[in-house]
Amino acid sequence: MGENEKIAEFVSFCIEMYAREYNMTGGETATLFESNHLIDYLLDNYLELHSQGKEYIIPLLHDFICEGKDK
């Protein structure tokens, strides 16, 4: 598997895990991530984040979304 495929798999994993955690569809979650620039964040920070578990990533992403709504 190439690096781009690994990154795409990681972003998909994050979307799927967030959707499960917050009872959302994958499409709803992808839209939420896109509107909050989370996909860019995940791509930019792949090296630091890809080895973390969902217990770390999901709260991080949720905080990122909540902080964006406060602005």
mmCIF file of the N, C-alpha and C atoms, coordinates in Angstrom:
data_MODEL
# 
_entry.id   MODEL 
# 
loop_
_atom_site.group_PDB 
_atom_site.id 
_atom_site.type_symbol 
_atom_site.label_atom_id 
_atom_site.label_alt_id 
_atom_site.label_comp_id 
_atom_site.label_asym_id 
_atom_site.label_entity_id 
_atom_site.label_seq_id 
_atom_site.pdbx_PDB_ins_code 
_atom_site.Cartn_x 
_atom_site.Cartn_y 
_atom_site.Cartn_z 
_atom_site.occupancy 
_atom_site.B_iso_or_equiv 
_atom_site.pdbx_formal_charge 
_atom_site.auth_seq_id 
_atom_site.auth_comp_id 
_atom_site.auth_asym_id 
_atom_site.auth_atom_id 
_atom_site.pdbx_PDB_model_num 
ATOM 1   N N  . MET A 1 1  ? 0.848   -1.172 0.000  1.00 0.00 ? 1  MET A N  1 
ATOM 2   C CA . MET A 1 1  ? 0.000   0.000  0.000  1.00 0.00 ? 1  MET A CA 1 
ATOM 3   C C  . MET A 1 1  ? 0.894   1.236  0.000  1.00 0.00 ? 1  MET A C  1 
ATOM 4   N N  . GLY A 1 2  ? 0.587   2.164  -0.886 1.00 0.00 ? 2  GLY A N  1 
ATOM 5   C CA . GLY A 1 2  ? 1.363   3.388  -0.986 1.00 0.00 ? 2  GLY A CA 1 
ATOM 6   C C  . GLY A 1 2  ? 1.018   4.380  0.115  1.00 0.00 ? 2  GLY A C  1 
ATOM 7   N N  . GLU A 1 3  ? 1.830   5.400  0.241  1.00 0.00 ? 3  GLU A N  1 
ATOM 8   C CA . GLU A 1 3  ? 1.639   6.406  1.298  1.00 0.00 ? 3  GLU A CA 1 
ATOM 9   C C  . GLU A 1 3  ? 0.298   7.112  1.160  1.00 0.00 ? 3  GLU A C  1 
ATOM 10  N N  . ASN A 1 4  ? -0.095  7.474  -0.064 1.00 0.00 ? 4  ASN A N  1 
ATOM 11  C CA . ASN A 1 4  ? -1.376  8.149  -0.266 1.00 0.00 ? 4  ASN A CA 1 
ATOM 12  C C  . ASN A 1 4  ? -2.547  7.264  0.137  1.00 0.00 ? 4  ASN A C  1 
ATOM 13  N N  . GLU A 1 5  ? -2.434  5.973  -0.133 1.00 0.00 ? 5  GLU A N  1 
ATOM 14  C CA . GLU A 1 5  ? -3.490  5.042  0.266  1.00 0.00 ? 5  GLU A CA 1 
ATOM 15  C C  . GLU A 1 5  ? -3.573  4.920  1.782  1.00 0.00 ? 5  GLU A C  1 
ATOM 16  N N  . LYS A 1 6  ? -2.430  4.915  2.443  1.00 0.00 ? 6  LYS A N  1 
ATOM 17  C CA . LYS A 1 6  ? -2.409  4.851  3.910  1.00 0.00 ? 6  LYS A CA 1 
ATOM 18  C C  . LYS A 1 6  ? -3.062  6.090  4.513  1.00 0.00 ? 6  LYS A C  1 
ATOM 19  N N  . ILE A 1 7  ? -2.768  7.240  3.941  1.00 0.00 ? 7  ILE A N  1 
ATOM 20  C CA . ILE A 1 7  ? -3.343  8.489  4.436  1.00 0.00 ? 7  ILE A CA 1 
ATOM 21  C C  . ILE A 1 7  ? -4.854  8.496  4.220  1.00 0.00 ? 7  ILE A C  1 
ATOM 22  N N  . ALA A 1 8  ? -5.293  8.076  3.043  1.00 0.00 ? 8  ALA A N  1 
ATOM 23  C CA . ALA A 1 8  ? -6.725  8.014  2.755  1.00 0.00 ? 8  ALA A CA 1 
ATOM 24  C C  . ALA A 1 8  ? -7.429  7.037  3.702  1.00 0.00 ? 8  ALA A C  1 
ATOM 25  N N  . GLU A 1 9  ? -6.794  5.926  3.989  1.00 0.00 ? 9  GLU A N  1 
ATOM 26  C CA . GLU A 1 9  ? -7.355  4.951  4.923  1.00 0.00 ? 9  GLU A CA 1 
ATOM 27  C C  . GLU A 1 9  ? -7.467  5.555  6.326  1.00 0.00 ? 9  GLU A C  1 
ATOM 28  N N  . PHE A 1 10 ? -6.479  6.314  6.734  1.00 0.00 ? 10 PHE A N  1 
ATOM 29  C CA . PHE A 1 10 ? -6.497  6.958  8.041  1.00 0.00 ? 10 PHE A CA 1 
ATOM 30  C C  . PHE A 1 10 ? -7.633  7.973  8.133  1.00 0.00 ? 10 PHE A C  1 
ATOM 31  N N  . VAL A 1 11 ? -7.799  8.801  7.119  1.00 0.00 ? 11 VAL A N  1 
ATOM 32  C CA . VAL A 1 11 ? -8.878  9.793  7.123  1.00 0.00 ? 11 VAL A CA 1 
ATOM 33  C C  . VAL A 1 11 ? -10.231 9.077  7.170  1.00 0.00 ? 11 VAL A C  1 
ATOM 34  N N  . SER A 1 12 ? -10.375 8.006  6.405  1.00 0.00 ? 12 SER A N  1 
ATOM 35  C CA . SER A 1 12 ? -11.608 7.217  6.419  1.00 0.00 ? 12 SER A CA 1 
ATOM 36  C C  . SER A 1 12 ? -11.862 6.627  7.798  1.00 0.00 ? 12 SER A C  1 
ATOM 37  N N  . PHE A 1 13 ? -10.808 6.125  8.427  1.00 0.00 ? 13 PHE A N  1 
ATOM 38  C CA . PHE A 1 13 ? -10.911 5.582  9.779  1.00 0.00 ? 13 PHE A CA 1 
ATOM 39  C C  . PHE A 1 13 ? -11.428 6.653  10.738 1.00 0.00 ? 13 PHE A C  1 
ATOM 40  N N  . CYS A 1 14 ? -10.874 7.847  10.663 1.00 0.00 ? 14 CYS A N  1 
ATOM 41  C CA . CYS A 1 14 ? -11.283 8.931  11.556 1.00 0.00 ? 14 CYS A CA 1 
ATOM 42  C C  . CYS A 1 14 ? -12.752 9.298  11.341 1.00 0.00 ? 14 CYS A C  1 
ATOM 43  N N  . ILE A 1 15 ? -13.160 9.373  10.091 1.00 0.00 ? 15 ILE A N  1 
ATOM 44  C CA . ILE A 1 15 ? -14.555 9.686  9.782  1.00 0.00 ? 15 ILE A CA 1 
ATOM 45  C C  . ILE A 1 15 ? -15.474 8.594  10.321 1.00 0.00 ? 15 ILE A C  1 
ATOM 46  N N  . GLU A 1 16 ? -15.117 7.363  10.082 1.00 0.00 ? 16 GLU A N  1 
ATOM 47  C CA . GLU A 1 16 ? -15.943 6.237  10.531 1.00 0.00 ? 16 GLU A CA 1 
ATOM 48  C C  . GLU A 1 16 ? -16.039 6.187  12.060 1.00 0.00 ? 16 GLU A C  1 
ATOM 49  N N  . MET A 1 17 ? -14.920 6.348  12.737 1.00 0.00 ? 17 MET A N  1 
ATOM 50  C CA . MET A 1 17 ? -14.931 6.278  14.197 1.00 0.00 ? 17 MET A CA 1 
ATOM 51  C C  . MET A 1 17 ? -15.698 7.451  14.820 1.00 0.00 ? 17 MET A C  1 
ATOM 52  N N  . TYR A 1 18 ? -15.549 8.636  14.243 1.00 0.00 ? 18 TYR A N  1 
ATOM 53  C CA . TYR A 1 18 ? -16.292 9.798  14.742 1.00 0.00 ? 18 TYR A CA 1 
ATOM 54  C C  . TYR A 1 18 ? -17.785 9.597  14.515 1.00 0.00 ? 18 TYR A C  1 
ATOM 55  N N  . ALA A 1 19 ? -18.145 9.104  13.344 1.00 0.00 ? 19 ALA A N  1 
ATOM 56  C CA . ALA A 1 19 ? -19.556 8.852  13.026 1.00 0.00 ? 19 ALA A CA 1 
ATOM 57  C C  . ALA A 1 19 ? -20.164 7.859  14.015 1.00 0.00 ? 19 ALA A C  1 
ATOM 58  N N  . ARG A 1 20 ? -19.460 6.799  14.316 1.00 0.00 ? 20 ARG A N  1 
ATOM 59  C CA . ARG A 1 20 ? -19.952 5.813  15.287 1.00 0.00 ? 20 ARG A CA 1 
ATOM 60  C C  . ARG A 1 20 ? -20.115 6.426  16.675 1.00 0.00 ? 20 ARG A C  1 
ATOM 61  N N  . GLU A 1 21 ? -19.126 7.197  17.079 1.00 0.00 ? 21 GLU A N  1 
ATOM 62  C CA . GLU A 1 21 ? -19.137 7.795  18.423 1.00 0.00 ? 21 GLU A CA 1 
ATOM 63  C C  . GLU A 1 21 ? -20.318 8.744  18.605 1.00 0.00 ? 21 GLU A C  1 
ATOM 64  N N  . TYR A 1 22 ? -20.657 9.492  17.564 1.00 0.00 ? 22 TYR A N  1 
ATOM 65  C CA . TYR A 1 22 ? -21.682 10.521 17.672 1.00 0.00 ? 22 TYR A CA 1 
ATOM 66  C C  . TYR A 1 22 ? -22.953 10.178 16.880 1.00 0.00 ? 22 TYR A C  1 
ATOM 67  N N  . ASN A 1 23 ? -23.126 8.898  16.564 1.00 0.00 ? 23 ASN A N  1 
ATOM 68  C CA . ASN A 1 23 ? -24.340 8.405  15.895 1.00 0.00 ? 23 ASN A CA 1 
ATOM 69  C C  . ASN A 1 23 ? -24.699 9.224  14.660 1.00 0.00 ? 23 ASN A C  1 
ATOM 70  N N  . MET A 1 24 ? -23.719 9.401  13.796 1.00 0.00 ? 24 MET A N  1 
ATOM 71  C CA . MET A 1 24 ? -23.890 10.146 12.557 1.00 0.00 ? 24 MET A CA 1 
ATOM 72  C C  . MET A 1 24 ? -23.642 9.201  11.390 1.00 0.00 ? 24 MET A C  1 
ATOM 73  N N  . THR A 1 25 ? -24.098 9.600  10.216 1.00 0.00 ? 25 THR A N  1 
ATOM 74  C CA . THR A 1 25 ? -23.756 8.840  9.018  1.00 0.00 ? 25 THR A CA 1 
ATOM 75  C C  . THR A 1 25 ? -22.353 9.237  8.572  1.00 0.00 ? 25 THR A C  1 
ATOM 76  N N  . GLY A 1 26 ? -21.765 8.430  7.727  1.00 0.00 ? 26 GLY A N  1 
ATOM 77  C CA . GLY A 1 26 ? -20.454 8.772  7.186  1.00 0.00 ? 26 GLY A CA 1 
ATOM 78  C C  . GLY A 1 26 ? -20.503 10.061 6.387  1.00 0.00 ? 26 GLY A C  1 
ATOM 79  N N  . GLY A 1 27 ? -21.582 10.246 5.625  1.00 0.00 ? 27 GLY A N  1 
ATOM 80  C CA . GLY A 1 27 ? -21.727 11.466 4.831  1.00 0.00 ? 27 GLY A CA 1 
ATOM 81  C C  . GLY A 1 27 ? -21.854 12.707 5.692  1.00 0.00 ? 27 GLY A C  1 
ATOM 82  N N  . GLU A 1 28 ? -22.644 12.610 6.767  1.00 0.00 ? 28 GLU A N  1 
ATOM 83  C CA . GLU A 1 28 ? -22.786 13.742 7.684  1.00 0.00 ? 28 GLU A CA 1 
ATOM 84  C C  . GLU A 1 28 ? -21.441 14.090 8.316  1.00 0.00 ? 28 GLU A C  1 
ATOM 85  N N  . THR A 1 29 ? -20.709 13.061 8.691  1.00 0.00 ? 29 THR A N  1 
ATOM 86  C CA . THR A 1 29 ? -19.418 13.278 9.332  1.00 0.00 ? 29 THR A CA 1 
ATOM 87  C C  . THR A 1 29 ? -18.413 13.865 8.358  1.00 0.00 ? 29 THR A C  1 
ATOM 88  N N  . ALA A 1 30 ? -18.388 13.359 7.147  1.00 0.00 ? 30 ALA A N  1 
ATOM 89  C CA . ALA A 1 30 ? -17.473 13.892 6.137  1.00 0.00 ? 30 ALA A CA 1 
ATOM 90  C C  . ALA A 1 30 ? -17.768 15.366 5.873  1.00 0.00 ? 30 ALA A C  1 
ATOM 91  N N  . THR A 1 31 ? -19.047 15.724 5.809  1.00 0.00 ? 31 THR A N  1 
ATOM 92  C CA . THR A 1 31 ? -19.436 17.119 5.605  1.00 0.00 ? 31 THR A CA 1 
ATOM 93  C C  . THR A 1 31 ? -19.003 17.976 6.789  1.00 0.00 ? 31 THR A C  1 
ATOM 94  N N  . LEU A 1 32 ? -19.210 17.473 8.008  1.00 0.00 ? 32 LEU A N  1 
ATOM 95  C CA . LEU A 1 32 ? -18.783 18.179 9.215  1.00 0.00 ? 32 LEU A CA 1 
ATOM 96  C C  . LEU A 1 32 ? -17.272 18.395 9.214  1.00 0.00 ? 32 LEU A C  1 
ATOM 97  N N  . PHE A 1 33 ? -16.532 17.340 8.877  1.00 0.00 ? 33 PHE A N  1 
ATOM 98  C CA . PHE A 1 33 ? -15.070 17.443 8.833  1.00 0.00 ? 33 PHE A CA 1 
ATOM 99  C C  . PHE A 1 33 ? -14.640 18.464 7.785  1.00 0.00 ? 33 PHE A C  1 
ATOM 100 N N  . GLU A 1 34 ? -15.255 18.410 6.624  1.00 0.00 ? 34 GLU A N  1 
ATOM 101 C CA . GLU A 1 34 ? -14.872 19.321 5.542  1.00 0.00 ? 34 GLU A CA 1 
ATOM 102 C C  . GLU A 1 34 ? -15.168 20.770 5.930  1.00 0.00 ? 34 GLU A C  1 
ATOM 103 N N  . SER A 1 35 ? -16.330 21.017 6.508  1.00 0.00 ? 35 SER A N  1 
ATOM 104 C CA . SER A 1 35 ? -16.707 22.389 6.845  1.00 0.00 ? 35 SER A CA 1 
ATOM 105 C C  . SER A 1 35 ? -15.865 22.955 7.992  1.00 0.00 ? 35 SER A C  1 
ATOM 106 N N  . ASN A 1 36 ? -15.269 22.086 8.784  1.00 0.00 ? 36 ASN A N  1 
ATOM 107 C CA . ASN A 1 36 ? -14.405 22.518 9.886  1.00 0.00 ? 36 ASN A CA 1 
ATOM 108 C C  . ASN A 1 36 ? -12.918 22.348 9.569  1.00 0.00 ? 36 ASN A C  1 
ATOM 109 N N  . HIS A 1 37 ? -12.614 22.074 8.317  1.00 0.00 ? 37 HIS A N  1 
ATOM 110 C CA . HIS A 1 37 ? -11.234 21.924 7.835  1.00 0.00 ? 37 HIS A CA 1 
ATOM 111 C C  . HIS A 1 37 ? -10.478 20.785 8.534  1.00 0.00 ? 37 HIS A C  1 
ATOM 112 N N  . LEU A 1 38 ? -11.234 19.802 9.017  1.00 0.00 ? 38 LEU A N  1 
ATOM 113 C CA . LEU A 1 38 ? -10.593 18.681 9.703  1.00 0.00 ? 38 LEU A CA 1 
ATOM 114 C C  . LEU A 1 38 ? -9.878  17.737 8.752  1.00 0.00 ? 38 LEU A C  1 
ATOM 115 N N  . ILE A 1 39 ? -10.357 17.629 7.539  1.00 0.00 ? 39 ILE A N  1 
ATOM 116 C CA . ILE A 1 39 ? -9.664  16.752 6.587  1.00 0.00 ? 39 ILE A CA 1 
ATOM 117 C C  . ILE A 1 39 ? -8.281  17.318 6.310  1.00 0.00 ? 39 ILE A C  1 
ATOM 118 N N  . ASP A 1 40 ? -8.201  18.629 6.117  1.00 0.00 ? 40 ASP A N  1 
ATOM 119 C CA . ASP A 1 40 ? -6.890  19.263 5.938  1.00 0.00 ? 40 ASP A CA 1 
ATOM 120 C C  . ASP A 1 40 ? -6.011  19.045 7.164  1.00 0.00 ? 40 ASP A C  1 
ATOM 121 N N  . TYR A 1 41 ? -6.614  19.191 8.344  1.00 0.00 ? 41 TYR A N  1 
ATOM 122 C CA . TYR A 1 41 ? -5.876  18.988 9.588  1.00 0.00 ? 41 TYR A CA 1 
ATOM 123 C C  . TYR A 1 41 ? -5.324  17.561 9.665  1.00 0.00 ? 41 TYR A C  1 
ATOM 124 N N  . LEU A 1 42 ? -6.155  16.589 9.326  1.00 0.00 ? 42 LEU A N  1 
ATOM 125 C CA . LEU A 1 42 ? -5.714  15.193 9.365  1.00 0.00 ? 42 LEU A CA 1 
ATOM 126 C C  . LEU A 1 42 ? -4.607  14.928 8.347  1.00 0.00 ? 42 LEU A C  1 
ATOM 127 N N  . LEU A 1 43 ? -4.738  15.507 7.169  1.00 0.00 ? 43 LEU A N  1 
ATOM 128 C CA . LEU A 1 43 ? -3.705  15.332 6.147  1.00 0.00 ? 43 LEU A CA 1 
ATOM 129 C C  . LEU A 1 43 ? -2.391  15.984 6.582  1.00 0.00 ? 43 LEU A C  1 
ATOM 130 N N  . ASP A 1 44 ? -2.483  17.183 7.126  1.00 0.00 ? 44 ASP A N  1 
ATOM 131 C CA . ASP A 1 44 ? -1.289  17.915 7.548  1.00 0.00 ? 44 ASP A CA 1 
ATOM 132 C C  . ASP A 1 44 ? -0.597  17.270 8.747  1.00 0.00 ? 44 ASP A C  1 
ATOM 133 N N  . ASN A 1 45 ? -1.357  16.570 9.573  1.00 0.00 ? 45 ASN A N  1 
ATOM 134 C CA . ASN A 1 45 ? -0.822  16.006 10.809 1.00 0.00 ? 45 ASN A CA 1 
ATOM 135 C C  . ASN A 1 45 ? -0.808  14.484 10.820 1.00 0.00 ? 45 ASN A C  1 
ATOM 136 N N  . TYR A 1 46 ? -0.881  13.899 9.639  1.00 0.00 ? 46 TYR A N  1 
ATOM 137 C CA . TYR A 1 46 ? -0.922  12.440 9.524  1.00 0.00 ? 46 TYR A CA 1 
ATOM 138 C C  . TYR A 1 46 ? 0.223   11.757 10.277 1.00 0.00 ? 46 TYR A C  1 
ATOM 139 N N  . LEU A 1 47 ? 1.429   12.239 10.087 1.00 0.00 ? 47 LEU A N  1 
ATOM 140 C CA . LEU A 1 47 ? 2.589   11.576 10.708 1.00 0.00 ? 47 LEU A CA 1 
ATOM 141 C C  . LEU A 1 47 ? 2.483   11.518 12.226 1.00 0.00 ? 47 LEU A C  1 
ATOM 142 N N  . GLU A 1 48 ? 1.938   12.577 12.828 1.00 0.00 ? 48 GLU A N  1 
ATOM 143 C CA . GLU A 1 48 ? 1.809   12.611 14.284 1.00 0.00 ? 48 GLU A CA 1 
ATOM 144 C C  . GLU A 1 48 ? 0.606   11.823 14.787 1.00 0.00 ? 48 GLU A C  1 
ATOM 145 N N  . LEU A 1 49 ? -0.458  11.768 13.982 1.00 0.00 ? 49 LEU A N  1 
ATOM 146 C CA . LEU A 1 49 ? -1.720  11.213 14.465 1.00 0.00 ? 49 LEU A CA 1 
ATOM 147 C C  . LEU A 1 49 ? -1.967  9.748  14.104 1.00 0.00 ? 49 LEU A C  1 
ATOM 148 N N  . HIS A 1 50 ? -1.399  9.269  13.008 1.00 0.00 ? 50 HIS A N  1 
ATOM 149 C CA . HIS A 1 50 ? -1.801  7.948  12.514 1.00 0.00 ? 50 HIS A CA 1 
ATOM 150 C C  . HIS A 1 50 ? -1.492  6.796  13.465 1.00 0.00 ? 50 HIS A C  1 
ATOM 151 N N  . SER A 1 51 ? -0.584  7.005  14.378 1.00 0.00 ? 51 SER A N  1 
ATOM 152 C CA . SER A 1 51 ? -0.237  5.936  15.313 1.00 0.00 ? 51 SER A CA 1 
ATOM 153 C C  . SER A 1 51 ? -1.052  6.011  16.609 1.00 0.00 ? 51 SER A C  1 
ATOM 154 N N  . GLN A 1 52 ? -1.904  7.023  16.714 1.00 0.00 ? 52 GLN A N  1 
ATOM 155 C CA . GLN A 1 52 ? -2.732  7.190  17.904 1.00 0.00 ? 52 GLN A CA 1 
ATOM 156 C C  . GLN A 1 52 ? -4.015  6.364  17.770 1.00 0.00 ? 52 GLN A C  1 
ATOM 157 N N  . GLY A 1 53 ? -4.567  5.978  18.878 1.00 0.00 ? 53 GLY A N  1 
ATOM 158 C CA . GLY A 1 53 ? -5.812  5.231  18.880 1.00 0.00 ? 53 GLY A CA 1 
ATOM 159 C C  . GLY A 1 53 ? -7.016  6.158  18.853 1.00 0.00 ? 53 GLY A C  1 
ATOM 160 N N  . LYS A 1 54 ? -8.182  5.559  18.638 1.00 0.00 ? 54 LYS A N  1 
ATOM 161 C CA . LYS A 1 54 ? -9.401  6.364  18.571 1.00 0.00 ? 54 LYS A CA 1 
ATOM 162 C C  . LYS A 1 54 ? -9.699  7.068  19.895 1.00 0.00 ? 54 LYS A C  1 
ATOM 163 N N  . GLU A 1 55 ? -9.212  6.512  21.014 1.00 0.00 ? 55 GLU A N  1 
ATOM 164 C CA . GLU A 1 55 ? -9.436  7.124  22.319 1.00 0.00 ? 55 GLU A CA 1 
ATOM 165 C C  . GLU A 1 55 ? -8.766  8.496  22.413 1.00 0.00 ? 55 GLU A C  1 
ATOM 166 N N  . TYR A 1 56 ? -7.730  8.706  21.640 1.00 0.00 ? 56 TYR A N  1 
ATOM 167 C CA . TYR A 1 56 ? -7.034  9.988  21.583 1.00 0.00 ? 56 TYR A CA 1 
ATOM 168 C C  . TYR A 1 56 ? -7.596  10.868 20.463 1.00 0.00 ? 56 TYR A C  1 
ATOM 169 N N  . ILE A 1 57 ? -7.800  10.274 19.303 1.00 0.00 ? 57 ILE A N  1 
ATOM 170 C CA . ILE A 1 57 ? -8.160  11.047 18.111 1.00 0.00 ? 57 ILE A CA 1 
ATOM 171 C C  . ILE A 1 57 ? -9.573  11.605 18.177 1.00 0.00 ? 57 ILE A C  1 
ATOM 172 N N  . ILE A 1 58 ? -10.547 10.809 18.592 1.00 0.00 ? 58 ILE A N  1 
ATOM 173 C CA . ILE A 1 58 ? -11.938 11.261 18.576 1.00 0.00 ? 58 ILE A CA 1 
ATOM 174 C C  . ILE A 1 58 ? -12.146 12.492 19.476 1.00 0.00 ? 58 ILE A C  1 
ATOM 175 N N  . PRO A 1 59 ? -11.679 12.482 20.728 1.00 0.00 ? 59 PRO A N  1 
ATOM 176 C CA . PRO A 1 59 ? -11.824 13.708 21.537 1.00 0.00 ? 59 PRO A CA 1 
ATOM 177 C C  . PRO A 1 59 ? -11.069 14.902 20.947 1.00 0.00 ? 59 PRO A C  1 
ATOM 178 N N  . LEU A 1 60 ? -9.918  14.661 20.355 1.00 0.00 ? 60 LEU A N  1 
ATOM 179 C CA . LEU A 1 60 ? -9.149  15.726 19.720 1.00 0.00 ? 60 LEU A CA 1 
ATOM 180 C C  . LEU A 1 60 ? -9.960  16.373 18.595 1.00 0.00 ? 60 LEU A C  1 
ATOM 181 N N  . LEU A 1 61 ? -10.565 15.551 17.750 1.00 0.00 ? 61 LEU A N  1 
ATOM 182 C CA . LEU A 1 61 ? -11.363 16.062 16.641 1.00 0.00 ? 61 LEU A CA 1 
ATOM 183 C C  . LEU A 1 61 ? -12.608 16.784 17.148 1.00 0.00 ? 61 LEU A C  1 
ATOM 184 N N  . HIS A 1 62 ? -13.231 16.230 18.172 1.00 0.00 ? 62 HIS A N  1 
ATOM 185 C CA . HIS A 1 62 ? -14.420 16.863 18.735 1.00 0.00 ? 62 HIS A CA 1 
ATOM 186 C C  . HIS A 1 62 ? -14.073 18.240 19.313 1.00 0.00 ? 62 HIS A C  1 
ATOM 187 N N  . ASP A 1 63 ? -12.975 18.326 20.024 1.00 0.00 ? 63 ASP A N  1 
ATOM 188 C CA . ASP A 1 63 ? -12.529 19.615 20.568 1.00 0.00 ? 63 ASP A CA 1 
ATOM 189 C C  . ASP A 1 63 ? -12.250 20.612 19.453 1.00 0.00 ? 63 ASP A C  1 
ATOM 190 N N  . PHE A 1 64 ? -11.640 20.136 18.372 1.00 0.00 ? 64 PHE A N  1 
ATOM 191 C CA . PHE A 1 64 ? -11.341 20.982 17.229 1.00 0.00 ? 64 PHE A CA 1 
ATOM 192 C C  . PHE A 1 64 ? -12.636 21.565 16.661 1.00 0.00 ? 64 PHE A C  1 
ATOM 193 N N  . ILE A 1 65 ? -13.665 20.736 16.531 1.00 0.00 ? 65 ILE A N  1 
ATOM 194 C CA . ILE A 1 65 ? -14.962 21.184 16.004 1.00 0.00 ? 65 ILE A CA 1 
ATOM 195 C C  . ILE A 1 65 ? -15.598 22.176 16.970 1.00 0.00 ? 65 ILE A C  1 
ATOM 196 N N  . CYS A 1 66 ? -15.606 21.862 18.249 1.00 0.00 ? 66 CYS A N  1 
ATOM 197 C CA . CYS A 1 66 ? -16.225 22.739 19.248 1.00 0.00 ? 66 CYS A CA 1 
ATOM 198 C C  . CYS A 1 66 ? -15.521 24.083 19.321 1.00 0.00 ? 66 CYS A C  1 
ATOM 199 N N  . GLU A 1 67 ? -14.213 24.092 19.239 1.00 0.00 ? 67 GLU A N  1 
ATOM 200 C CA . GLU A 1 67 ? -13.460 25.345 19.263 1.00 0.00 ? 67 GLU A CA 1 
ATOM 201 C C  . GLU A 1 67 ? -13.782 26.190 18.037 1.00 0.00 ? 67 GLU A C  1 
ATOM 202 N N  . GLY A 1 68 ? -13.984 25.562 16.904 1.00 0.00 ? 68 GLY A N  1 
ATOM 203 C CA . GLY A 1 68 ? -14.331 26.277 15.686 1.00 0.00 ? 68 GLY A CA 1 
ATOM 204 C C  . GLY A 1 68 ? -15.700 26.936 15.762 1.00 0.00 ? 68 GLY A C  1 
ATOM 205 N N  . LYS A 1 69 ? -16.619 26.307 16.486 1.00 0.00 ? 69 LYS A N  1 
ATOM 206 C CA . LYS A 1 69 ? -17.965 26.871 16.632 1.00 0.00 ? 69 LYS A CA 1 
ATOM 207 C C  . LYS A 1 69 ? -17.980 28.069 17.570 1.00 0.00 ? 69 LYS A C  1 
ATOM 208 N N  . ASP A 1 70 ? -16.989 28.125 18.463 1.00 0.00 ? 70 ASP A N  1 
ATOM 209 C CA . ASP A 1 70 ? -16.912 29.236 19.418 1.00 0.00 ? 70 ASP A CA 1 
ATOM 210 C C  . ASP A 1 70 ? -16.360 30.514 18.786 1.00 0.00 ? 70 ASP A C  1 
ATOM 211 N N  . LYS A 1 71 ? -15.743 30.388 17.624 1.00 0.00 ? 71 LYS A N  1 
ATOM 212 C CA . LYS A 1 71 ? -15.109 31.554 16.983 1.00 0.00 ? 71 LYS A CA 1 
ATOM 213 C C  . LYS A 1 71 ? -16.107 32.400 16.250 1.00 0.00 ? 71 LYS A C  1 
# 
